[in-house]
Amino acid sequence: MKIKALTDYLFFGLIGIFLLLINSLNNSACGQHSIRFAENKGQWNDSVLFRAGIPDGAVFLEKNSILFHFRNNDFLRDAHFGVENFEAPEFTRHHAFRIKFVGAAKKPECVAVNAGSDYENYFIGSNRKKWASRVQLFESLVYKALYPGIDLIVKGNKQSMKYDFVIHRGSKAKNIEIEYEGLKSIYLKRKNLYLKTSLNEIVEMKPVAYQMDGVDSIPVRCRFKLRRNKVSFKFPDGYNKNLDLIIDPHLVFSTYSGSTADNWGFTATFDSKGNVYSGGIVADVGYPVST
């Protein structure tokens, strides 16, 4: 009986440690792990090339546009943590908006860079055709020749995203025009671009631009130019057309502190072969039907 009791204590001790480990991983995912891009193997809409989880939402990268989908997850956290007098809402609030690259190539080549060693499995719904396994995750994506002589690089940066336009020498930066659809408002403030939805506000920090001449980096003054809901870039001092030009804005999801998918572990166990099983709940964001 003493041996059995010791085994029970050991079992529950391991489970407790495991649940703490799950919690720790979830918390680190909130603030330390960079956003990564999962390939579409049929689990999402056909127009989607890659998807990334972002705080309280998701971003879907398409052929020549980027779709953002946010959801108000406050009620889920309130329910989980037992907020006093909690009442579940009848509906959850969502907001989606799209960034379109005006005049861009219709089908630019999109290359995924730096695959991770892990992968994800998607068993969504009962339609097995929409299931996908061993879905690879990548650190960045490159849209080659999105505009003539211009590449777009999209990458995660902890819990935010950044994108670089690489204008190869002899190409025209003025060809870049970005249209924002589905926002409540868009405006410039202190040279930063503010994107306001019904749920949050995203800030595109003022762009940093530079050129490389050998090993030397040459800064280039660059600003957003906003006309209604369309954004382009202007260069007050011009730039050297004989060198590549890099424009480097940075997106900040300023009002968010949550993880990329609300998830909580409830139980865990292991079997005689050393496999560990955990059970819990996850609430993630899918492809929106409208913006």
Secondary structure, DSSP 8 states (H G I E B T S, - for coil): -HHHHHHHHHHHHHHHHHHHHHHHHHHHHHHTS---EEE-SSSS-TTEEEEEEETTEEEEEESSEEEEEEE--HHHHHHHTT-TT----SS--EEEEEEEETT--SS-EEEEEEEEEEEEEE--SS-GGG-EEEEEEEEEEEEEEEETTEEEEEEEETTEEEEEEEE-TT--GGG--EEEES-SEEEEETTEEEEE-SS-EEEEEEEEEEEEETTEEEEE--EEEEETTEEEEE-TT---TTS-EEEEEEEEETT--S-SSEEEEEEEEE-TTS-EEEEEEEE-----S--
